Amino acid sequence: MAEAKNGLYAALGTGSFVVDRAKKFGDRVTGYASDYRKWVTRNYRDLVKRGERITTSVKRSAPVKRAQAQTKTAQTQVKGAVTSVRKALGANVEAAQSAAKKVS
């Protein structure tokens, strides 16, 4: 009878041991996850700051400013060309209509 009690106690003790270890392991895993989350957040912020510095540096660089000025000039020239083409097409249409009236 004592052997049966000891076996039962051993089984209960084993179960309790496993539960305690599982809790400690869970706490450790939770701690690792928390540490990892903090690490990821910190590194993300660092990457954001780095990206902002690079963007600011590029925006202020002389080659970018020259390219912006050239782009603005090109846009103005294209708008002027479109206007000229539109006027020329209008004049051609009027000339064609006038010629058609003379022929008929």
C-alpha distances in whole Angstrom, upper triangle without the diagonal:
4,5,5,6,9,10,11,12,14,15,17,18,20,21,23,24,26,27,29,30,32,33,35,36,37,39,40,42,43,45,46,48,49,51,52,54,55,57,58,60,61,63,64,66,67,68,70,72,73,74,76,78,79,80,82,83,85,86,88,89,93,93,91,93,96,94,94,98,98,96,98,101,101,99,103,105,103,103,107,107,106,108,111,110,110,113,114,113,114,118,117,117,120,122,121,121,125,126,124,127,130,129,129
4,5,5,6,9,10,10,12,14,15,16,18,20,21,22,24,26,26,28,30,31,32,34,36,37,38,40,41,43,44,46,47,49,50,52,53,54,56,58,59,60,62,64,65,66,68,70,71,72,74,76,77,78,80,81,83,84,86,87,91,91,89,91,94,92,92,96,97,95,97,100,99,98,101,103,102,102,106,106,105,107,110,109,109,112,114,112,114,117,117,116,119,121,120,121,124,125,124,126,129,129,129
4,5,5,6,9,10,10,12,14,15,16,18,20,21,22,24,25,26,28,30,31,32,34,36,37,38,40,41,43,44,46,47,48,50,52,53,54,56,58,59,60,62,63,65,66,68,69,71,73,74,75,77,79,80,81,83,85,86,89,89,87,90,92,91,90,94,95,93,95,98,97,96,100,101,100,100,104,104,103,105,108,107,107,110,112,110,112,115,115,114,117,119,118,119,122,123,122,124,127,127,126
4,5,5,6,9,10,11,12,14,15,17,18,20,21,23,24,26,27,29,30,31,33,35,36,37,39,40,42,43,45,46,47,49,51,52,53,55,57,58,59,61,63,64,65,67,68,69,71,73,74,75,77,79,80,81,84,85,88,88,86,88,91,89,89,93,94,91,93,97,96,95,98,100,98,99,102,102,101,103,106,105,105,108,110,108,110,113,113,112,115,117,116,116,120,121,120,122,125,124,124
4,5,5,6,8,10,10,12,14,15,16,18,20,21,22,24,26,27,28,30,31,33,34,36,37,39,40,41,43,45,46,47,49,50,52,53,55,56,58,60,61,62,64,66,67,68,70,72,73,74,76,77,78,80,82,83,87,87,85,87,90,88,88,91,93,90,92,95,95,93,97,99,97,98,101,101,100,103,105,104,104,107,109,107,109,112,112,111,114,116,115,116,119,120,119,121,124,124,124
4,5,5,6,9,10,10,12,14,15,16,18,20,21,22,24,25,26,28,30,31,32,34,35,37,38,40,41,43,44,46,47,48,50,52,53,54,56,58,59,60,62,64,65,66,68,70,71,72,74,75,77,78,80,81,85,85,83,85,88,86,86,90,91,89,91,94,93,92,95,97,96,96,100,100,99,101,104,103,103,107,108,106,108,111,111,110,113,116,114,115,119,119,119,121,124,123,123
4,5,5,6,9,10,10,12,14,15,16,18,20,21,22,24,26,27,28,30,31,32,34,36,37,38,40,42,43,44,46,47,49,50,52,53,54,57,58,59,61,63,63,65,67,68,69,71,73,74,75,77,79,80,83,83,81,84,86,85,84,88,89,87,89,92,91,90,93,95,94,94,98,98,97,99,102,101,101,104,105,104,106,109,109,108,111,113,112,113,116,117,116,118,121,121,120
4,5,5,6,8,10,11,12,14,15,17,18,20,21,23,24,26,27,29,30,31,33,35,36,37,39,40,42,43,45,46,47,49,51,52,53,55,57,58,59,61,62,64,66,67,68,70,72,73,74,76,78,79,82,82,80,83,85,84,83,87,88,86,87,91,90,89,92,94,92,93,96,97,95,98,100,99,99,103,104,102,104,107,107,106,109,111,110,111,114,115,114,117,119,119,119
4,5,5,6,8,10,10,12,14,15,16,18,20,21,22,24,25,27,28,30,31,33,34,36,37,39,40,41,43,44,46,47,49,50,52,54,55,56,58,60,61,62,64,66,67,68,70,71,73,74,76,77,81,81,79,81,84,82,82,86,87,85,86,90,89,88,91,93,91,92,96,96,95,97,100,99,99,102,104,102,104,107,107,106,109,111,110,111,114,115,114,117,120,119,119
4,5,5,6,9,10,10,12,14,15,16,18,20,21,22,24,25,27,28,30,31,32,34,36,37,38,40,42,43,44,46,47,49,50,52,53,54,56,58,59,60,62,64,65,66,68,70,71,72,74,75,79,79,77,79,82,80,80,84,85,83,85,88,87,86,90,91,90,91,94,94,93,96,98,97,97,101,102,101,102,106,105,105,108,110,109,110,113,114,113,115,118,118,118
4,5,5,6,9,10,11,12,14,15,16,18,20,21,22,24,26,27,28,30,31,32,34,36,37,38,40,41,43,44,46,47,49,51,52,53,55,57,58,59,61,63,63,65,67,68,69,71,73,74,78,77,75,78,81,79,78,82,83,81,83,86,85,84,87,89,87,88,92,92,91,93,96,95,95,98,99,98,100,103,103,102,105,107,106,107,110,111,110,112,115,115,115
4,5,5,6,9,10,11,12,14,15,17,18,20,21,23,24,25,27,28,30,31,33,34,36,37,39,40,42,43,45,46,47,49,51,52,53,55,56,58,60,61,62,64,66,67,68,70,72,73,77,76,74,77,80,78,77,81,82,80,82,85,84,83,86,88,87,87,91,91,90,92,95,94,94,97,99,97,99,102,102,101,104,106,105,106,109,110,109,112,115,114,114
4,5,5,6,9,10,10,12,14,15,16,18,20,21,22,24,25,27,28,30,31,33,34,36,37,39,40,42,43,45,46,48,49,50,52,54,55,56,58,60,61,62,64,66,67,68,70,71,75,75,73,76,78,77,76,80,81,79,81,84,84,82,86,88,86,87,90,91,89,92,95,94,94,97,98,97,99,102,102,101,104,106,106,106,110,111,110,112,115,115,115
4,5,5,6,9,10,10,12,14,15,16,18,20,21,22,24,25,27,28,30,31,32,34,36,37,38,40,42,43,44,46,47,48,50,52,53,54,56,58,59,60,62,64,65,66,68,69,73,73,71,74,76,75,74,78,79,77,79,82,81,80,84,86,84,85,88,88,87,90,92,91,91,95,96,95,96,100,99,99,102,104,103,104,107,108,107,110,112,112,112
4,5,5,6,9,10,10,12,14,15,16,18,20,21,22,24,25,26,28,30,31,32,34,36,37,38,40,41,43,45,46,47,49,51,52,53,55,57,58,59,61,62,63,65,67,68,72,71,69,72,75,73,73,76,77,75,77,80,79,78,82,84,82,82,86,86,85,87,90,89,89,92,94,92,94,97,97,96,99,102,101,101,105,106,105,107,110,110,110
4,5,5,6,9,10,11,12,14,15,17,18,20,21,22,24,25,27,28,30,31,33,34,36,37,39,40,42,43,45,46,48,49,51,52,54,55,57,58,60,61,62,64,66,67,71,71,69,71,74,72,72,76,77,75,76,80,79,78,81,83,82,82,86,86,85,87,90,89,89,92,94,93,94,97,97,97,100,102,101,102,105,106,105,107,110,110,110
4,5,5,6,9,10,11,12,14,15,16,18,20,21,22,24,25,27,28,30,31,33,34,36,37,39,40,42,43,44,46,48,49,50,52,54,55,56,58,60,61,63,64,65,69,69,67,70,72,71,71,74,75,73,75,78,78,77,80,82,81,81,85,85,84,87,89,88,88,92,93,92,94,97,97,96,99,101,101,101,105,106,105,107,110,110,110
4,5,5,6,9,10,10,12,14,15,16,18,20,21,22,24,25,26,28,30,31,32,34,36,37,38,40,41,42,44,46,47,48,50,52,53,54,56,58,59,60,62,63,67,67,65,67,70,68,68,72,73,71,73,76,75,74,77,79,78,79,82,82,81,84,86,85,85,89,90,89,91,94,94,93,96,98,97,98,101,102,102,104,107,106,106
4,5,5,6,9,10,10,12,14,15,16,18,20,21,22,24,25,26,28,30,31,32,34,36,37,39,40,41,43,45,46,47,49,51,52,53,55,57,58,59,61,62,66,66,64,66,69,67,67,71,72,70,71,75,74,73,76,78,76,77,81,81,80,82,85,84,84,87,89,88,89,92,92,92,95,97,96,97,100,101,100,102,105,105,105
4,5,5,6,9,10,11,12,14,15,16,18,20,21,22,24,26,27,28,30,31,33,34,36,37,39,40,42,44,45,46,48,49,51,52,54,55,57,58,60,61,65,65,63,65,68,67,66,70,71,69,71,74,74,73,76,78,77,77,81,81,80,82,85,84,84,88,89,88,90,93,93,92,95,97,97,98,101,102,101,103,106,106,106
4,5,5,6,8,10,10,12,14,15,16,18,20,21,22,24,25,26,28,30,31,32,34,36,37,38,40,42,43,44,46,48,49,50,52,53,55,56,58,59,63,63,61,63,66,65,64,68,69,67,69,72,72,71,74,76,75,76,79,79,78,81,84,83,83,86,88,86,88,91,91,91,94,96,95,96,99,100,100,102,105,104,105
4,5,5,6,8,10,10,12,14,15,16,18,20,21,22,24,25,26,28,30,31,32,34,36,37,38,40,41,43,44,46,47,48,51,52,53,55,57,58,61,61,59,62,64,63,62,66,67,65,67,70,69,68,72,74,72,73,76,77,75,78,81,80,80,83,85,83,85,88,88,88,91,93,92,93,96,97,96,99,101,101,101
4,5,5,6,9,10,10,12,14,15,16,18,20,21,22,24,25,27,28,30,31,33,34,36,37,39,40,42,43,45,46,47,49,51,52,53,55,57,60,60,58,61,64,62,61,65,66,64,66,69,69,68,71,73,72,72,76,76,75,77,80,79,79,83,84,83,85,88,88,87,90,92,92,93,96,97,96,98,101,101,101
4,5,5,6,9,10,10,12,14,15,16,18,20,21,22,24,25,27,28,30,31,33,34,36,37,39,40,42,43,45,46,48,49,51,52,54,55,59,59,57,59,62,61,61,64,65,64,65,69,68,67,70,73,71,72,75,76,75,77,80,79,79,83,84,83,85,88,88,88,91,93,92,93,96,97,97,99,102,102,102
4,5,5,6,8,10,10,12,14,15,16,18,20,21,22,24,25,27,28,30,31,32,34,36,37,38,40,42,43,44,46,48,49,50,52,53,57,57,55,58,60,59,59,62,63,61,63,66,66,65,68,70,69,70,73,74,72,75,78,77,77,80,82,81,82,86,86,85,88,90,90,91,94,95,94,97,99,99,99
4,5,5,6,8,10,10,12,14,15,16,18,20,21,22,24,25,26,28,30,31,33,35,36,37,39,40,42,43,45,46,47,49,51,52,56,56,54,56,59,57,57,60,62,60,61,65,64,63,66,68,67,67,71,71,70,73,76,75,75,78,80,78,80,83,83,83,86,88,87,88,91,92,92,94,97,97,97
4,5,5,6,9,10,10,12,14,15,16,18,20,21,22,24,25,27,28,30,31,33,34,36,37,39,40,42,43,45,46,48,50,51,55,55,53,55,58,57,56,60,61,59,61,64,64,63,66,68,67,67,71,71,70,73,75,75,75,78,80,79,80,83,84,83,86,88,88,89,92,93,92,95,97,97,98
4,5,5,6,9,10,10,12,14,15,16,18,20,21,22,24,26,27,28,30,32,33,34,36,37,39,40,42,43,45,46,48,49,53,53,51,54,56,55,55,58,60,58,59,63,62,62,65,67,66,66,70,70,69,72,75,74,74,77,79,78,80,83,83,83,86,88,87,88,91,92,92,94,97,97,97
4,5,5,6,8,10,10,12,14,15,16,18,20,21,22,24,25,26,28,30,31,32,34,36,37,38,40,42,43,44,46,48,51,51,49,52,54,53,52,56,57,55,57,60,60,59,62,64,63,64,67,68,67,69,72,71,71,75,76,75,77,80,80,80,82,85,84,85,88,89,89,91,94,93,94
4,5,5,6,9,10,10,12,14,15,16,18,20,21,23,24,25,27,29,30,31,33,35,36,37,39,41,42,43,45,46,50,50,48,50,53,52,51,55,56,54,56,59,59,58,61,63,62,62,66,66,65,68,70,70,70,73,75,74,75,78,79,78,81,83,83,84,87,88,87,90,92,92,93
4,5,5,6,8,10,11,12,14,15,16,18,20,21,23,24,26,27,28,30,32,33,35,36,38,39,41,42,44,45,49,49,47,49,52,51,51,54,56,54,55,59,58,58,61,63,62,62,66,66,66,68,71,70,70,74,75,74,76,79,79,79,82,84,84,85,88,89,88,91,93,93,94
4,5,5,6,8,10,10,12,14,15,16,18,20,21,22,24,26,27,28,30,31,33,34,36,37,39,40,42,43,47,47,45,47,50,49,49,52,53,52,53,57,56,56,59,61,60,61,64,65,64,66,69,68,69,72,73,72,74,77,77,77,80,82,82,83,86,87,87,89,91,91,92
4,5,5,6,9,10,10,12,14,15,16,18,20,21,22,24,25,27,28,30,31,33,34,36,37,39,41,42,46,45,43,46,49,47,47,50,51,50,51,55,54,53,56,58,57,58,61,62,61,63,66,66,66,69,70,70,71,74,74,74,77,79,79,80,83,84,83,86,88,88,89
4,5,5,6,9,10,11,12,14,15,17,18,20,21,23,24,26,27,29,30,32,33,35,36,37,39,41,45,45,43,45,48,46,46,49,51,49,50,54,54,53,56,58,57,58,61,62,61,63,66,65,66,69,70,70,71,74,75,74,77,79,79,80,83,84,84,86,88,89,89
4,5,5,6,9,10,11,12,14,15,17,18,20,21,22,24,26,27,29,30,32,33,35,36,38,39,43,43,41,43,46,45,45,48,50,48,50,53,53,52,55,57,57,57,61,61,61,63,66,65,66,69,70,70,71,74,75,75,77,79,79,80,83,84,84,86,89,89,90
4,5,5,6,8,10,10,12,14,15,16,18,20,21,22,24,26,27,28,30,31,33,34,36,37,41,41,39,41,44,43,43,46,47,46,47,51,50,50,53,55,54,55,58,59,58,60,63,63,63,66,67,67,69,72,72,72,75,77,76,77,80,81,81,84,86,86,87
4,5,5,6,9,10,10,12,14,15,16,18,20,21,23,24,26,27,29,30,31,33,35,36,40,40,38,40,43,42,41,45,46,44,46,49,49,48,51,53,52,53,56,57,56,58,61,61,61,64,65,65,66,69,70,70,72,74,74,75,78,79,79,81,84,84,85
4,5,5,6,9,10,11,12,14,15,17,18,20,21,23,24,26,27,29,30,32,33,35,39,39,37,39,42,41,40,44,45,44,45,49,49,48,51,53,52,53,56,57,56,59,61,61,61,64,66,66,67,70,70,71,73,75,75,76,79,80,80,82,85,85,86
4,5,5,6,8,10,11,12,14,15,16,18,20,21,22,24,26,27,29,30,32,33,37,37,35,37,40,39,39,42,44,42,44,47,47,47,50,52,51,52,55,56,55,58,60,60,61,64,65,65,66,69,70,70,72,74,74,76,78,79,79,82,84,84,85
4,6,5,6,9,10,10,12,14,15,16,18,20,21,22,24,26,27,28,30,31,35,35,33,35,38,37,37,40,41,40,41,45,44,44,47,49,48,49,52,53,52,55,57,57,57,60,62,61,63,66,66,66,69,71,71,72,75,76,76,78,81,81,82
4,6,5,6,9,10,11,12,14,15,17,19,20,21,23,24,26,27,29,30,34,34,32,34,37,36,35,39,41,39,40,44,44,43,46,48,47,48,51,52,51,53,56,56,56,59,61,60,62,65,65,66,68,70,70,71,74,75,75,77,80,80,81
4,5,5,6,9,10,11,12,14,16,17,19,20,21,23,25,26,27,29,33,33,31,33,36,36,35,38,40,39,40,43,44,43,46,48,47,48,51,52,52,54,57,57,57,60,62,61,63,66,66,67,69,71,71,72,75,76,77,79,81,81,82
4,5,5,6,9,10,10,12,14,15,16,18,20,21,22,24,26,27,31,31,29,31,34,33,33,36,38,37,38,41,41,41,44,46,45,46,50,50,50,52,55,55,55,58,60,60,61,64,64,65,67,69,69,71,73,74,75,77,79,79,80
4,5,5,6,9,10,10,12,14,15,16,18,20,21,22,24,26,30,29,27,30,33,31,31,34,36,34,36,39,39,38,41,43,43,43,47,48,47,49,52,52,52,55,57,56,58,61,61,62,64,66,66,67,70,71,71,74,76,76,77
4,5,5,6,9,10,11,12,14,15,17,18,20,21,23,24,28,29,27,28,32,31,30,33,35,34,35,38,39,38,41,43,42,43,46,47,47,49,52,52,52,55,57,57,58,61,62,62,64,66,67,68,70,71,72,74,76,77,78
4,5,5,6,9,10,11,12,14,15,17,18,20,21,23,26,27,25,27,30,30,29,33,34,33,35,38,38,38,41,43,42,43,46,47,47,49,52,52,53,55,57,57,59,61,62,62,65,67,67,68,71,72,72,75,77,77,78
4,5,5,6,9,10,11,12,14,15,16,18,20,21,25,25,23,25,28,27,27,30,32,31,32,35,35,35,38,40,40,41,44,44,44,47,49,49,50,53,54,54,56,58,59,59,62,64,64,65,68,69,69,72,74,74,75
4,5,5,6,9,10,11,12,14,15,16,18,20,24,24,22,24,27,26,25,28,30,29,30,33,34,33,36,38,38,38,41,42,42,44,47,47,48,50,52,52,53,56,57,57,60,62,62,63,66,67,67,69,72,72,73
4,5,5,6,9,10,11,12,14,15,17,18,22,23,21,23,26,25,25,28,30,29,30,33,34,33,36,38,38,39,42,43,43,45,48,48,49,51,53,53,55,57,58,59,61,63,63,65,67,68,69,71,73,74,75
4,5,5,6,9,10,11,12,14,16,17,20,21,19,21,24,24,24,27,29,28,29,32,33,33,35,37,37,38,41,42,42,45,47,47,48,51,52,52,54,57,57,58,60,62,63,64,66,67,68,70,72,73,74
4,5,5,6,9,10,11,12,14,15,19,19,17,19,22,21,21,24,26,25,26,29,30,29,32,34,34,35,38,39,39,41,43,44,45,47,49,49,51,53,54,54,57,58,59,60,63,64,64,67,69,69,70
4,5,5,6,9,10,11,12,14,18,19,16,18,21,21,20,23,25,24,25,28,29,28,31,33,33,34,37,38,38,40,43,43,44,46,48,48,50,52,53,54,56,58,58,60,62,63,64,66,68,69,70
4,5,5,6,9,10,11,12,16,17,15,17,20,20,20,23,25,24,25,28,29,29,32,34,34,35,38,39,39,41,44,44,45,48,49,50,51,53,54,55,58,59,60,61,63,65,66,68,69,70,72
4,5,5,6,9,10,11,14,15,13,15,18,18,18,21,22,22,24,26,27,27,30,32,32,33,36,37,37,39,41,42,43,46,47,47,49,51,52,53,55,57,58,59,61,62,63,66,67,68,69
4,5,5,6,9,10,14,14,11,13,16,16,15,18,20,19,21,24,24,24,27,29,29,30,33,34,34,36,38,39,40,42,44,44,46,48,49,50,52,54,54,56,58,59,60,62,64,65,66
4,5,5,6,9,12,13,11,12,16,16,15,18,20,20,20,23,25,25,27,29,30,30,33,34,35,37,39,40,41,43,44,45,47,49,50,51,53,55,56,57,59,60,61,63,65,66,67
4,6,5,6,10,11,10,11,15,15,15,18,20,20,21,23,25,25,27,29,30,31,33,35,36,38,39,40,41,44,45,46,48,50,51,52,54,55,56,58,60,61,62,64,66,67,68
4,5,5,9,9,7,9,12,12,12,15,17,16,18,21,21,22,24,26,27,28,30,32,32,34,36,37,38,41,42,43,44,46,47,49,51,52,53,55,57,58,59,61,62,63,65
4,6,8,9,6,7,11,11,10,13,15,15,16,18,20,20,22,24,25,26,28,30,30,32,34,35,36,38,40,41,42,44,45,47,49,50,51,53,54,56,57,59,60,61,63
4,7,9,7,7,11,12,11,13,16,16,17,19,21,22,23,25,26,28,29,31,32,34,36,37,38,40,41,43,44,46,47,49,50,52,53,55,56,57,59,61,62,63,65
4,6,6,6,9,10,11,13,15,16,17,19,20,21,23,25,26,28,29,31,32,34,35,36,38,40,41,42,44,46,47,48,50,51,52,54,56,57,58,61,62,63,65
4,5,5,6,9,10,11,12,14,15,17,18,20,21,23,24,26,27,29,30,32,33,35,36,38,39,40,42,44,45,47,48,49,51,53,54,55,57,59,60,61,63
4,5,5,6,9,10,10,12,14,15,16,18,20,21,22,24,26,27,28,30,31,32,34,36,37,38,40,42,43,44,46,47,48,50,52,53,54,57,58,59,61
4,5,5,6,9,10,10,12,14,15,16,18,20,21,23,24,25,27,29,30,31,33,35,36,37,39,40,41,43,45,46,47,49,51,52,53,55,57,57,59
4,5,5,6,9,10,11,12,14,15,17,19,20,21,23,24,26,27,29,30,32,34,35,36,38,39,41,42,44,45,46,48,50,51,52,54,56,57,59
4,5,5,6,9,10,11,12,14,15,17,18,20,21,22,24,26,27,28,30,32,33,34,36,37,39,40,42,43,44,47,48,49,50,53,54,55,57
4,5,5,6,9,10,10,12,14,15,16,18,20,21,22,24,25,26,28,30,31,32,34,36,37,38,40,41,42,45,46,47,48,51,52,53,55
4,5,5,6,9,10,11,13,14,15,17,19,20,21,23,24,26,27,29,30,31,33,35,36,37,39,41,42,44,45,46,48,50,51,52,54
4,5,5,6,9,10,11,12,14,16,17,18,20,22,23,24,26,27,29,30,32,33,35,36,38,39,41,42,44,45,47,48,50,51,53
4,5,5,6,9,10,10,12,14,15,16,18,20,21,22,24,26,27,28,30,31,32,34,36,37,38,40,42,43,44,46,48,49,51
4,5,5,6,9,10,10,12,14,15,16,18,20,21,22,24,25,27,29,30,31,33,35,36,37,39,40,41,43,45,46,47,49
4,5,5,6,9,10,11,13,14,15,17,19,20,21,23,24,26,27,29,30,32,33,35,36,38,39,41,42,44,45,47,48
4,5,5,6,9,10,11,12,14,16,17,18,20,21,23,24,26,27,29,30,32,33,34,36,38,39,40,42,43,45,47
4,5,5,6,9,10,10,12,14,15,16,18,20,21,22,24,26,26,28,30,31,32,34,36,37,38,40,42,43,45
4,5,5,6,9,10,11,12,14,15,16,19,20,21,23,24,26,27,29,30,31,33,35,36,37,39,41,42,43
4,5,5,6,9,10,11,12,14,15,17,18,20,21,23,24,26,27,29,30,32,33,35,36,38,39,41,42
4,5,5,6,9,10,10,12,14,15,16,18,20,21,22,24,26,27,28,30,31,32,34,36,37,38,40
4,5,5,6,9,10,10,12,14,15,16,18,20,21,22,24,25,26,28,30,31,32,35,36,37,39
4,5,5,6,9,10,11,12,14,15,17,18,20,21,23,24,26,27,29,30,32,33,35,36,38
4,5,5,6,9,10,11,12,14,15,17,18,20,21,22,24,26,27,28,30,32,33,34,36
4,5,5,6,8,10,10,12,14,15,16,18,20,21,22,24,25,26,28,30,31,32,34
4,5,5,6,9,10,10,12,14,15,16,18,20,21,22,24,25,27,29,30,31,33
4,5,5,6,9,10,11,12,14,15,17,18,20,21,23,24,26,27,29,30,32
4,5,5,6,9,10,11,12,14,15,16,18,20,21,22,24,26,27,28,30
4,5,5,6,8,10,10,12,14,15,16,18,20,21,22,24,25,26,28
4,5,5,6,9,10,11,12,14,15,17,18,20,21,23,24,26,27
4,5,5,6,9,10,11,12,14,15,16,18,20,21,23,24,26
4,5,5,6,9,10,10,12,14,15,16,18,20,21,22,24
4,5,5,6,9,10,10,12,14,15,16,18,20,21,22
4,5,5,6,9,10,11,12,14,15,17,19,20,21
4,5,5,6,9,10,10,12,14,15,17,18,20
4,5,5,6,9,10,10,12,14,15,16,18
4,5,5,6,9,10,10,12,14,15,17
4,5,5,6,9,10,11,12,14,16
4,5,5,6,8,10,11,12,14
4,5,5,6,9,10,10,12
4,5,5,6,9,10,11
4,5,5,6,9,10
4,5,5,6,9
4,5,5,6
4,5,5
4,6
4
